[in-house]
């Protein structure tokens, strides 16, 4: 990308570029020194376990310092609305800082986007699988990797899976007959494969719908690994629809009468008008006592971490308030539903639940 021509931008824009550059340079200097200290400590303590190294190196202080820089950079990026300046600053940040963050496999995948888009099912699996894992013998690499899990939105990814498992189990216990559940843009559907592995004793039908065939193939292989005795009460149907068909509700007319429809990792990428249409579509697919669960990234005080995943990793999605999510619901149906928000510990997502009265 070519540098922004100063003659084309206002004086305050030049000021923001300089402030942003100075802050990035300071972060670069801090990470360089941190890596140098970590590498020296590793050399002096080759037999020490990684967790003890991170404690000795005060990894939590490194997290706090990176957060402090992220907050400063986020505030600077919000002050300026010129897209050329934003892109210029983003490229400068990437050129200086990516070299430190690429040591985490999650960051590497997020940056490289092997399937062509961020937030794919492989990244979701990596977030689940690499939690609490040591990724190398390097203290610095492990600090950067642990920093990923320090982020509330990443912790909330882990928590929303557990939330959905508990919600489905609770509904299944109350249901007389077969529980019918649909997940739209299901990704790897770990919450479902884990429930099946645990051996649900209640009859359930799961319809897992995604535009990515590779995600559905992954689910199929995971289900096939599970012993038949644990699957006798479960039916899993995998359906491939492209995003346009999902948004426009051009799906099999037999997909109706659901007890629960849920979607996470989807509405975060939709504009409000599409979100409104999706809610209308979902409501039409429910049975008389059905519920819809929608999950969207929280627009709270931790939104400054967008410096990390949006500017550094180019993983862009919408953060919204509860009020913005409530605005999706058509006025003519509000009286027909009990509408509430459930909470998860790290509060990285809003969980909106619509249940028919």
Helices and strands as residue ranges (DSSP letters): G 6-8, H 11-44, H 50-56, H 59-79, H 83-101, H 105-112, H 121-129, H 139-150, H 152-174, E 179-184, H 190-197, E 204-210, H 213-225, G 228-230, E 234-240, H 243-247, E 258-264, G 267-269, H 272-284, E 286-297, G 301-305, H 306-306, I 307-312, H 322-326, G 331-336, E 337-342, E 349-356
